[in-house]
Amino acid sequence: MPINSFVDYPMSWKPDRDALKRPLYLSLALLLEHDIASGYLAPSTKLPPQRELADFLDVNFTTITRAYKLCELKGLIYAVTGSGTFVSPNAARSITISKDKISSECVELGFVASFEQTNPIVALAAKRVMEKSYLEQLLDYNDPTGKPHHKIAGLNWMRAFGIDADIENMAIVSGAQNALAITLLALFEPGNRIAVDIYTYANFIEISKMFRIQLVPIPGDECGMLPNELDNQCLQLEVHGVFLMPSCSNPTTVVVSKNRKKELAAVIRKRNLILIEDDIYAFLTAGFNADYDQPMFQLIPEQTVYICSTSKSVCSGLRVAYIVFGENFKERMIKAVFNINVKTSSLDAEIITELILSGKANEVVEEKKQLAQSANHIFSEFFPLSFHTGHPLSFYRWLPISDNGDGSRMESYFLNKGIRVFHSDRFLSGASTQDKFLRIALASTNSLEELKRGLEILKENLRDLNMYDIP
């Protein structure tokens, strides 16, 4: 156009036309990435409509479409049908949750550990394994998906949670996060979409970014993801999969009800989606919560990858998880296992197997349940108004707060006060919401007394900041 009439037009983002180089779409995507990373474009900023930006820059409309698509694949932006395109809540920072070193004076209420007080039981099992006559056979490359007796022990372990599967349709992998990486590599392509809860596991958000998988946030209620909302999104977008943590959603502690599982399974079957079922907290829920019933795998085994890690139930440091999959996924899953892992340590798997066969794994689970019950009771004494929802034995709590501030700054504030907590912004899979929360880990302190000290610091500061209605 001869005169760019958009020069003085109010737009949320006005990239410098003179800074663009060929290919234009790639140059524009890099400019957008730079302005997001630098903080010039804040999280949740609504970007200019594609046609409007094309007119402003005097470029072809498809140039904007390709640039936006590239940034969407990187997890920097997301589109809402009928509303526009927005900067992702966590586009400018890593939200990976790991056991970072913090001051020894700081109380860990962020990273969710596994009540490590039970590790002496595991250590004794490890000593017994070291004395076995076939120890050397645990140190080679053989059986990349797991030794047969390790698999049989794993199936026996999962049978208590309702899993009925064949030894040929499972593999032993190096923890739940490794299982997620294997599944995404095996069954999904860059640009595919996976439906998730609005608040979902932060490390799944990050690993999806790495694989260029787009997440589609689906609203839910106290029973889990809403099936009609999932179905509606499938009508509007090409959705390829669903990620759920039915036994105790991270971070919200929601337990997906029996009826909701059936309703979701019906949508997943109808829309031919791949379900990734991370049932890491099944050991807390099966046999305790009547609404657990059975894993969704049993409803739609041909469309499900079921993940059962022992990191929370038995021992976090051994990194052993069982992954079960339908026959149609078998070849791709086994190929991905080998190419990512070669194999998971048979020595680690032998220790877990020893614990299962000796009955000590159940002893560990019972002790962890008792510790979880005590920790949740302590939490309810400090925050009684927020304890009546979600899993009663959860290793973490979802604490509502009244604040509209930046989540990362709030995390830094509490770190300076002597505790580490994680803000709900870290778990957002899409648009920001008005409701704000803190996820409070209960399973990571060295003692329940240390947990009390950390919660006291949290309560005092929330009171000072007027962020929580404390009686």
C-alpha positions, -999 to +999 in steps of 0.1 A: +000+000+000+014+035-007+007+049+028+009+027+058-022+039+077-013+017+108+018+038+118-002+056+145-027+028+151-027+014+186-013-022+185+000-044+212+031-052+191+047-032+163+078-049+150+103-028+131+097-034+094+133-023+086+146-051+109+130-078+088+152-100+066+145-128+042+129-152+047+105-127+062+084-152+082+115-166+100+128-131+107+094-120+121+092-151+143+127-143+157+117-107+165+086-120+183+106-145+202+131-118+212+104-094+224+088-121+245+121-133+260+131-097+268+098-090+286+087-064+261+057-085+254+043-096+288+026-130+294-010-132+282-006-101+259-030-103+230-011-101+198-024-081+168-047-101+144-027-116+116-044-096+088-039-064+108-002-071+114+002-080+077-012-046+067+009-028+092+041-045+080+030-044+043+037-081+039+017-111+027-009-125+052+007-159+049+040-145+062+023-136+095+005-170+096+039-189+092+056-167+118+028-172+144+028-209+137+065-212+143+062-194+176+032-215+185+052-247+180+079-233+204+052-228+230+057-190+229+022-181+219-012-198+218-044-192+198-080-192+212-106-198+186-128-167+183-106-147+207-072-143+191-035-151+197-018-145+231+017-147+246+020-179+267+020-175+305+054-191+308+069-183+274+098-162+288+110-186+315+116-223+322+091-238+345+108-272+349+106-284+385+137-301+398+156-305+430+176-273+427+199-265+455+185-240+480+199-226+512+201-252+540+181-227+561+153-227+535+123-250+540+114-270+509+077-266+501+081-264+464+096-296+449+074-326+457+097-353+471+086-387+484+088-388+522+124-400+520+122-412+556+114-446+542+147-450+523+164-471+550+140-499+540+151-495+504+187-495+513+184-528+531+168-543+499+197-529+479+222-547+501+204-580+496+205-575+459+242-570+460+246-604+475+227-623+448+245-649+428+232-635+395+243-599+402+266-598+371+236-605+348+220-573+359+249-552+345+246-558+307+226-546+277+203-576+276+165-572+279+162-535+269+125-533+279+131-551+312+139-586+324+110-610+324+109-614+362+111-576+367+081-572+343+061-599+361+067-582+394+057-549+379+024-564+366+017-579+401+024-544+416+000-528+391-027-554+395-036-539+429-044-507+410-066-524+385-042-531+356-046-563+336-020-565+308+004-588+290+041-589+296+047-582+259+028-549+262+048-532+288+083-519+294+104-507+323+117-472+319+136-446+340+108-428+358+076-411+348+092-382+330+113-406+309+080-425+301+064-392+290+094-384+267+093-419+252+055-416+246+057-382+229+086-393+207+069-426+197+033-415+191+033-378+183+047-354+157+058-317+161+027-296+158+003-322+172-021-311+199-026-327+233-055-317+255-046-311+292-062-296+323-059-258+326-035-264+355-013-294+346+021-309+355+047-283+348+073-307+335+048-320+310+044-285+297+082-281+294+087-315+277+059-307+253+077-275+243+109-295+236+089-318+213+070-289+197+037-303+209+009-278+214-012-281+246-049-274+245-062-264+280-096-279+289-117-267+318-126-290+346-144-292+379-140-312+412-144-345+392-118-337+366-116-326+330-151-318+315-159-343+287-181-318+267-154-292+267-129-318+254-154-328+227-160-291+217-123-285+213-120-316+191-147-301+169-128-268+166-092-281+164-074-313+153-066-327+187-044-358+188-041-368+224-051-363+261-028-361+291-044-369+325-033-378+361-066-393+373-055-407+407-043-373+420-039-345+395-008-324+398-010-296+409-047-295+418-051-327+438-083-335+419-092-372+417-111-380+385-143-398+394-154-432+382-183-417+361-160-389+347-135-415+335-162-433+316-174-401+300-139-390+291-132-425+277-163-422+254-150-389+240-115-403+236-128-433+218-151-413+195-124-388+186-097-415+182-074-397+206-043-412+223-046-411+261-015-406+282-025-418+317+000-408+344-012-428+374+018-421+396-004-417+427-025-448+422-009-463+453-026-436+474-059-439+457-067-475+447-084-492+476-087-459+495-110-438+473-140-458+461-144-434+431-110-445+418-126-478+405-100-486+378-075-469+355-088-455+323-065-480+305-090-507+313-117-487+295-098-480+264-066-501+264-061-499+226-058-461+228-040-456+261-004-455+273-005-461+311+024-449+333+030-462+368+062-448+384+075-461+417+093-428+425+066-416+449+053-450+461+086-467+468+118-447+461+125-416+441+162-421+435+159-455+417+139-440+387+119-471+379+085-469+361+063-493+343+047-483+311+018-503+296+005-498+260-020-512+235-009-536+208-011-510+181+014-488+199+038-517+208+063-515+179+067-477+181+069-476+219+096-503+221+116-486+194+114-453+213+124-470+246+155-484+229+165-452+212+161-430+242+173-453+270+190-483+254+177-498+286+168-488+321+192-501+348+183-538+357+201-532+390+176-505+399+147-526+387+160-556+407+159-536+439+123-525+432+115-561+424+131-573+456+109-549+475+078-560+458+084-597+461+094-595+498+064-574+507+086-545+518+072-523+490+038-525+506+054-517+540+070-486+524+036-475+509+019-479+543+045-458+560+042-431+533+005-431+536+008-425+574+033-397+568+010-382+542-019-383+566+001-366+593+014-340+569-021-332+556-034-330+591-007-304+599-016-285+568-053-285+578-044-269+611-027-240+594-051-236+565-084-252+575-105-234+548-086-249+519-083-285+530-118-299+520-111-305+483-089-329+464-071-360+475-069-362+514-036-380+513-020-359+485+018-352+488+010-315+480-019-291+486-034-265+463-038-233+483-060-205+469-047-169+474-060-135+466-034-118+444-029-107+409+009-102+410+036-119+390+040-156+400+078-157+396+083-126+418+061-141+444+081-173+444+113-152+449+096-133+477+089-164+497+123-178+489+138-147+506+115-154+535+130-188+540+106-211+521+103-224+486+068-226+471+055-227+435+029-203+422+000-215+400+013-195+370+040-222+367+013-249+360-008-229+334-012-248+301-028-218+284-045-185+292-041-169+326-070-172+350-083-149+377-079-176+404-045-178+419-030-206+440+002-218+456+012-255+453+025-265+487+047-297+489+041-317+521+065-346+513+099-329+510+109-318+545+133-338+566+107-340+594+071-330+602+085-304+626+103-288+597+071-289+578+053-271+606+081-244+606+077-239+569+039-236+571+042-211+599+064-189+578+040-193+549+009-184+570+026-154+586+036-139+553+002-146+536-014-128+565+010-099+562+003-097+525-035-101+530-035-129+505-054-155+524-085-154+547-070-169+578-093-174+607 
